[in-house]
Amino acid sequence: MLQPVQLFKILSDETRLAIVMLLRESGELCVCDICAATAESQPKISRHMAVLREAKLVLDRREGKWIHYRLS
């Protein structure tokens, strides 16, 4: 289980917080949509998504070559 300190540390990054807020508003987004909304590069977003996934804050679903993310 994620401890409060760990949660706040993860969300202290502006980009990760923006991603969580986007997913909260949109429900589910692919990495390309997150890149467009945050104006960040795909590799940078993928690294942030890995952190969020490891913390079990997001779930992913593969559809062809696209990975879609939603809040867990």
N, C-alpha and C positions, 0 to 999 in steps of 0.2 A: 504494500500500500504506500502511496506517495505521501510523504510527510509535508506539512504546510511550508516548511522552510525550503524544501526541494521544489515545490510547486512555484513559490514566489521567485526562486532563483531562475527557474526555466522561463517564467513569464516576464522577468526583468529585462529581457532582450526585446527591444522595440519591434523588430521584425516578427519574432515569434508571437508577441502579443497581438500584432496586427493580423497575423494568420489566424489565430484563435478567434478574434472578433469577426473576421471574414467568414469563417466556417460557421460561427454562431448565427450570422445573418443569412447565409446562403444555404446552409444545410450540407451540401457536398460540392466540392470543387476539384478539378484536376490541377496538376502542377502548373500547366500553362496559364490557367485562369488566375492562379495565385500570383504568378510572375507578373502578369499584366496589371493586376490590381495593386501590387506593391512596388512595381518598377524595379524589381530585383532580378538578378540572373537566375537561370534554371539551376545551376550547380549550388548556388547559395541557398535557394529555397529548398532544394533536396536535402542539404545538410541540416537545415532547421527542421524539416519534416522528420528526419531521422531522430533528432532529439525528442520531438513531440511524440513520435511513435514509441520510442524506447521508454518514455515516461507513461505510456498507455493513455495519453490525452487524446490521441486521434487513432482512428481505424482506417485502413486502406483497403481498396478493392481494385483489382486489375481488370481492365476492359480493353482487350487487344494490347496495344502498346502504351495505353494511357493508364495512369494510376490515379484513382479518385480518392480523396480524403474527406472524412467527416469526423466530428467530435465523438468521442466514445461516451 
